Amino acid sequence: MDSSGQTEFRPTTFLPRDIEVERRSDGCVLLRCRAPLTLRAENMLAFLRRQASEKPDAPWISQRVEDRSGWRSVTFAEARTTIDRLAQGLIDLDLPKGRSLVVLSENSIEHALLTYACFQVGIAVVPVTPAYALQSPTALQERLAVVGAGAVFAQDGARYADALDRFAPDVRVISVAPRADHPHDIDFAALAACTPGEAVEQAYRLIDIDAPARYMFTSGSSGQPKAVIQTQRNLLVAVESNLATFGQTGGMGIVRLDWMPWSHVTGAAVLAATLVSGGRFYIDDGRPVGADFTRTLDNLREVSPTNYFSMPAGYVMLVEALENDAELAACFFENLLTMGYGGARMPDDVAKRMQDLAIHHTGYKIPFTCGYGSTETGPGGAMVYWPTDRVGLIGLPQPGYDMKLVPIDDERFEVRVRSEAVSPGYLEQPEATARMRDGDGYFCMGDAAAFQSPDDPLQGLVFAGRLSDEFKLVSGTFVRTNELTDSLLERTAPLLQHIVLCGEGEQYLAMLAWLNLPAARALARAPGASREVLNRDPQVRAELSAALARHNAVNSSSSRALRRFLLQDEEPDPAQGELADKGSIRAGDVRRRRAVEVKRLFATNPVPEVVEIGARRGENAARSPASTVS
């Protein structure tokens, strides 16, 4: 039976939906999860010590060995011992008070252990997206200037040598592979060989869970990146809330294979959740982008996760791989309890195909979950935590989070969140910190949401746009970019991976877009064809144009109809801010960086690469598209 039938969902341990709904006279709606939230330990290190005592030989973190022939792991007991040793080493470094430790590294066992050693001795950790360190010196310089680095951890000293020499010449460098020409670099192994003394226990007893534990940089999707202060209390509340929502507080053997960078708040929270729950974390050295995804597939052939998370674009690639490899699919679904996504709407077609595979391999559908939050909320706020065939929801408040919905129009509300998980503010930015919360203490998310069913709030909320991303056409008409982008991705599935809408101050809408290469190669019957070749393939362009013409046929208004598109040869560049850590596109940064490409979309006589939607072959693509827009 396919997913359109009456097949049941695999049994879950989700928290029951018990939401208090208050409608105020000013039109605001307050939502609160009635389930209480309990913090079961006084700090993150207490959880480490508990797991090391109760399950000392259980692996906590596993990572591919260099030649990818197997995995190396650290158990909870080994982690406890090494973190205590590293804590002593950090104490011996005697960093200036208030100075932080900057991390220039991909996810690694050493990265994790040093982070928690810093938590133990009260040093704030600053994980920096590797792309900034390797490709964007300006972005790295801005971040180092903000946080006041006292030391830097670079997994591979040679890999980050240019960044270290340029921006941290006088800062102590800790490295797993120290630079050969820098004798003062500190070998991580030597730091991890220190003998812990009474100072380590004293530091543990003095842990202040309300002091800065991490500075997490925002993505910049709503302005310039800011250093968000995250305390251990923020992290504890967010993680305990998430585990309670999934019903996974009882140490039920959670297994996660996760690629999300720990410079992103979600990735860091997933790692913390495996510590709190006593689960196992496999570091996925792949990611849902291009050829890197092959490493994720290799990992999934060996690791069967209980909870899996990726971006919708990642599922587009995953479903094709699973459909073509029954052995891979059997391993993927064997222990799977939930499939999570975020950052964009899951295409309905992809969700259905994933459920068809789940039914074939397990006899059940697997619930799709979707989380909603931000760097400032740690990253919780709302979650879809009930089995549903509906994708595109952002859910309902989790335990420990209250939500205020402030009316914008007849359908939409501005979203605000209140919780002990919410950051105390931005480092060295008192004005921005003062603007974070409204008079009732709710953090202003900057997003819009709407009820899936206004008469039944328990059906959940639907994301209705990033308010700062909306723009006006020259007519003054607002364009709700997020909802329209989701609709266009659905209409063109599976051919497009990313879309950026353009048209501010113009007469009509157009878009920059990136192909989903496997789907485009299949359509063009051109295995291995490059992005540049596929972008110019007549069949690919015609298929996209036809799909978008069908969209226009039922979306004729100027704020929804699309008139032109331009496929991009150059991948989105994370170092230039075009792609967030979690793999989602940053439309504003793309439009700013690719201003020349945007200008081409609206030229009177466009270049041949610009496709006029619905134009017949040989028809003049330069005629005014505005004349066809109502």
N, C-alpha and C positions, 0 to 999 in steps of 0.2 A: 504494500500500500504506500502511495506517495504522501508527501506532507500535506496535501490538501484534504486527506481523509481524517478519520477520527483517531488516529494513532495517539496514544498517551505520551506525555513527557516522562523522561526518566525521573524517578522519585528524587526529590531534593530536600534539603534541610532549611529552606528559606524561612526567614522570620515572617510571621503572619502580618498582613497589612492592617495596621491599627493606627489610623491617622486622625488626629483631632483637627477639624476644619472650623475656623472662625472667620465669619464675614463681617467686616467692620463697616460702619456707616460711611466712611470716606471711600469705599470701594475696594480697599485693600483686603486681601485674603491671607490669613495666617495658617500655615500648615505645621503640625508638630507630630513626630512619631511618639506614641505613648509608651513604647517599650523603654525601660530605663537602661542607662548605659553605666556599666561598672568597670572601673580600671582595676585590673587584677594584680598589678604590681606597681611599685612606687617609681620605677624608671625602666628604661630599656635594658640596662645591664642586669637588672634583677631577673628579667626573663631569660637572659643568657645563662645566668648562674643556675636558674631552675632547670633549664633544659640540659645543661651539662651534668647536673646531679641526677635527673630522672632518666635521661636517655643518652648517656655519655658517648656511646659508640655509634649513634645514629648520624649519618651524614647530614650536614646543614647545607653547605654550598658546594656545588660541583662545577668544574670548568674544563673545557676541552684542553688536552695537552697540545703542545705547539704543532705537532705534525697531524693532529686531529685523529689519531689512531685510538684514542680512548679518553677517559675522564680522570682528572685528579680531584680529590674531595677533601674537605675539612669537616671533621665531626664537631658536635657541640662541645665536647670536652677539649678537643684540640683548639677550637676557637676561643674558649674561655682562657686557656693557658696562654695562647699567643697574644690575645688582647691584653691580658695583664702584663705580659712582657713588653709589649709595645707601649702601654701606658707608662711603665717605668721609664722607658727610653724617651718618651715625650717629656716627662717630668724632668729628666736629666738635661734635656735640651734647654730648659729654662727660657722658653720663649717670652718675649715682652707681654705683660698682662694686656688682655684684650685683643691680641693678635690672632689671626686665624690661620688655618692650614688649607691652602688651595690644592685641589686635586686636578691634575691633568692626566686623565687616564680613561680608557674605556672601562666597562665593568670587569672586575677581576676579583679573585679571592683576596688579594692583598689590599685592594681598594676598600673592600667591605670591612676587613679586620681593622685597618687603620682608622676608618670612620668611627667604628664603635669604641676604639681606644680613645679617640678624641672625645667622644661622648662621656667616657669615664672620667677624664681629667679636666673637663670643662673648656676644651678648645673648640671653637666653632669651625665647622668644616664647610668649604666652599667648592662644591663640584662644578667644574666648568665643562661645558660641552666640548668634546675633543675637536670638533670642526673649527671652533673659534681659535683654539690654540694652534692648530696646524695651518689654517687657511685664512684667518681673519685677524691679523695682529691688532687692528684698531679696536675690535670688539674685546679682545683679550685684555688689552691695555686699559680699557674703560672699566672692566670688571675688577682687575687687580687694584686699580686706584681706589675703587669704592670700598673694598673689604679690608685693606690694610694687612697684607699677607705677612705672616711671621715665618712661615715655612711653606714649601711646595712639595707635594708628592707627585712624581712623574713615573709612571709604571716603567717606561723605557726612556732613559735619559737621552739617548741619541735621537730618538724619534721626536722629542720635544726640545732638542738642543737650541734651535733658533729662537723659540719663544723664551726659553730660560735665559739665554744670553742677552736677549734684547730687553726683557721686562723684569727679570728677577736676578740680576747679576750679584746682588748683595744679600740674597735670601737663602737660607739653608734649604738644600734640596735633598729629599729622600727618594731613593729609586731602587726598584728591583734590579735594574740593569744600569748602574751608574755610568756617567760619561767617563771615558778613559782618560781624557785630558783635564778632568776636574777632580783632583785628589781630595777635595773637601766635601764632595758629595757623600751622603750617608747611605750606606748599603742597608736596604730594608732587612736583609737577613741578620745583620749585626744588631739592628734596633730590636728585632724580634728575639734576640738571644740574651737580652738584659734579664737580670735576676730581679723579679719584683720584690720590693720591700714594703715596709709599713706605710710608706707614702702612697702606695697604690690603694691600700685599704682605706686610708684616710680620705683620699680623693673620692673613693666610692661612697663613703659615708656622707660626704659633703656635696654630692650631686644635687644641683638645683635644677629641677625640671622646668623652671620658668626662665632660665637663662638661655641666651641664644645657643642652639646646638648646631644649626646649619644656616647658611645664607643661600637661598635658592633663587636663582635669577628667573624672572618672568620671561615668557616667550617674546614679549614685545608686540603681541598681536593687538594690544590695546594702547600702544604708546611705546616710549623708550623702555628697554629692559630695566627693571629695578631689583635690588637685592631684598628679597622677602626674608624676614626673620622667622625661622622655625625653631620652636622650643621642643624639648622632649615631651612636654605635656601635649602640644599640638599633635605630635606624631603618635603618641599613645592613644589619644582620643580618636584620631582618624583611623588608625589600624584596628583598635578594639571595635569601633563602630562598623567597619567593613566586615570583620569576622563575625560579629553578631548578626549582621544583615544576612550573611550567607549561612548562618548556623554552624560556623566552623571554629568555635572557640574551644572545643573539647579535644584538640589534638588528634584529629581524625585522619592523619596521614596525607595532608595536602602536598601535592607535587606540582610545582610550577616550572615551566620552561619559558623564560621571559627575556625579551630583547631590549625592553625599554631602558634607555640610559638612566643612570642614577643621578644625573644632573637634572632630570625631570622628576617632579615630585611624585608622580604615579609610580615610576620605576623604583624609587627609593622606598615607597610605602609597600610595594609588593614584597621586596626583600625583607622589610621589617615584619610583615605579616607571617612569613615563614618562620622567623625567629619566635615571635609571640605564640604561634600555634604549634611549634615543634615540627614544622613541615620541612620539605626539601626543596631547595632552589637550584635549578640548573641554569647557568648563564648561557643564553642563546647568543652565539657570536654572529648570527645572521641578523637581518632586518628586512622589513617588507619593502625593499627598494631594489629593483633590477636584479643583477646577478647575485647580490648579497643574499637573496632569498633562498638560493640553493643550499646555503649552509643551514638555514632554519629547517629545510626539508630533511637534510641529512640528520639533524638532531632529532627530529620527530620520528625518524625510523628507529631510534634507540630509546626515546623517552616518551612515555605515555602520560600526559599531564592529567590532573584532576580538574584543573581550571585553566582555560587558555584565553589569552587576550591578544588582540591585534587591531590594527586599523582596518576599516572597510576595504581599503586598497589591498591590504594583506590578505584578506579573505578572498578577494577576487583571484589572486594568484593561487591561494591555497586550494580553493575548490577545484580548480582545473587540475592541480597536481593530484588531489585525492581521487578525482574521477578517473584518472589515467593510471593509478597505482593502487590496486586493491590491498596489497600488503601494507603500504604506508597508511591507508585509510583505516585498516583494522587496528593498527597500533595506535593511531591518533584517537580513535573513539573508545578504545578498550576500557579506560578508567574515567572517561570524561564526564564531568558533572555539569559544567557550564561553559558556554562560549561567550566571552566578553568583547565588546568593541567600544570605541569612543572616537571623538574628534570629527566625525562626520556621520551622515546617515548610512546605515547598511542598505545596499540595494536589495529590493524584494526578491529579485531573481536569484541573487547569490544566497540569500537566506534560505530560500526554498530548496536550492540545490544542496546546500549543506544539510538541511533536514532530511532530504531524500537519502543522502549518504548515511546519516545517522540511523535512520530507520533500517536501512539495508544491513548495517553492521551491528546494530544493537537491539533492534526491535522497538526502539523508543525515539522520540524527538528529544533533542538536548536544548534546554532553555538558553536563549540569548539574553545576556545581561548587558546593561549599558550604564555607566557611571557618569555623574555630572558633578563638576567641581572646578577648582582652579588651584594655582600654586598657593594662593593665600589661604585656601580652605583645607589644605593639607593632604590629599586633594578631594576630600569627601564633600557631601552635600545632599545629593539625591542619587537614587539607584533604582533600576528596574529589577526587583527581587521577587518576581512571581512569574510562573510559566505563561508565556503569551506568544501567539503567532505574529503579533504586531511588532514591527521594527520601527525605529525612529523616535521612540519615547526616550525621555531622560529620567523618568521614574517619579519617585516620591521621597520625602525626607527620610534619612536614616536615623537610627538612635543617636542622640547627642547633637542633632542638628535641627534647628527651627528655620522655617522659610517664610519670608514675607513677599507677597506678590502685589506690586503697586500697579494700578491700571494705567495702560498706555492708550488703548483704544477699546473698541467693543469686544475684541477677542484677546488681545495680548496684554501681558503684564511684565513689568521690569522685575527681575529676580534679585532678592537679597537674602543673605544667609547669616545665621547667628549660631555660634558654637565655640566651645573651648578649644576646638581644633583650629580656629581662625587665627592667623598670625597676629602678633601684637603690632606689626607695622613694617615699614621699609627702613632699611639701614640708612642713617644720615639724611633722611628725607621727611622732616617733620610735617611739612605742608601736605605731602601726598598721604602720609599716615593719617593726618586729621581728616582727610577727605574719604578715607576708606569706609567709614561707618556712618550710618544715619543717626538721628537722635535717639533711636531705640536700640542702638548697638548692633544693627545688622550690617554685614559687609555688602557693599554694592557690587554685584557681579558684572554689571555692564551688559547683561544679556536680556533677551526677551523670551518668554515662554507662554504657552497657551494650554488650556485643558484639552485633553483628547476628547473628553465628553463633559461639557460644562455642567450637566445635571448629575454627573457621577464622578466627583474628584478622584475617587480611588482607582479610576482607569489610568491615572497618571498624567504627567505633563509632557508636552511636545516642545522641543527647542524651536524658537521662532525668530532667531537671528541675533547676531552680535551687533549691538546698537551702533558701535563705532564703525562697523563695516558698511552700514547702509549709506547710500548716496542718492543724490537727486539728478535726474536728467535736466536738460535745459528748460523743460516745461515746468519744472518744479515738482514732478512726480517722484515719490520715493521708490527706491528699488530695495526690496527685502532680499539681500544677496544670499544669505545662508539657505533659506527655504528654496529659493530658485535654483541654487547650485545643486542641492540634493535632488530636486526634480529633474534637472538636466542630466545628472550622473545616472539617475534611474532610467531615463529615456534612452540614453546612449549606451547603457551597459551591454557588454563588458568592454567596450572599445576605449573608454577614457579613464584615466587614473586620477587626474587633477584638472580642475577648472578654476579660472579666475575671471570673474565678470568685470567688464569695463564699460564706461559710459558716463562718468560724472561730468556734468556740464555739456553732454552731447545730446543729439536728437534721438538716439536709439541705443540699444544694447548690443555688445559684441563680447567675444571672449578669447582669452588665451587658453590653450589646452595642451595636455600631455597625453599621449597614447598609452594604453596598457599594452605593452609590447607583445606578450604571448597571444592576446586576443587579436591584435592587428596582424601578427605574422600568420595566424591561422586563417584569417579572412583573406589575406593577400596570397596565401599559399607560398609563403616565402620564409621558411625556417632560417633563423639566424640573420635576417635582414636588419640593418641598422635603423635607428630611430629616424635619421635623416631620409633614408630611402622610403620608409613606410609613410612618413609625413607627406610625401609627394605621390604616393601610390593612388591612381585614379579610383580604384575600387574602395579603398579606405576612405578617401575624401567624399566619395559619392554616398557611401553608407552613412557616414556621419551627417552629411547634409540632409539626407532623406529623413533620418531620425529626428533631427532638429526641426525640419519642416513639419513633421507630424506634431511635435511639441507646439510649434507656432499656430497650427491649425486650431488648437483648443486653448491657446494663450495669446490672443491677438492684441492685448493692451501693450502700450509702450514700455511698461515696467516689467513685462514678462516675455515678450517676443524677442527673439535673438536674430540679428541680421547678418552677422559675419563671425567667422572664427579664424584663428591663426594657430596652427600646431607648432609647438616649440621644439627646436632641435636640441637646445641646451637643457640638461636636467635642472630641476630646481636646486639651488645652491644653499645648503644649510649654513655655510660660513658667511653668506651674505644675508642671512635672515629669512630666506625664502621658504625654508622647510623647518618646522619645529622638530624638537627631539622625538616626539611621538609620531612623526611622519606626516603630519597634516600640513597643508599648504597655508602660507601666510599671505593672504591676498594683497594687503596693503603694501607689504615689502616687495612683492612681485611687481605690482603696478609702478612703484617708485623706481625700482632697479631697471625695469624693462620699459621705461617711458617711450623709447624709440619704437618698440614693438607695438605698444598701445597706440601711438600716433599713426602707425601704418593701418591699424584697424579702421580708422575713421578718415583716411585720406580720400580725396575726391577721385583720384586715379590710383587705386591700391595695387600693390605688387602682386604678381601671380600667386604667391603663397597664401594670400588672403582669400578665403573661400566665402562667396556669397551664398547664403543658405537658400536652397530652392531654385537657384539660377539654372537654366537649361544649358546643356553643353553648347559652347559657342556664343552664348548670350553675353552681352557686355556687363561685366561684373562691376563696372564703375558707375552704373546709374544710381541715382540717389535712393538708398534703401529707406530713407526717412519717409518717402512718399507712400510706402506700403504699410506704415505703422499707424494704427489708430490711437 
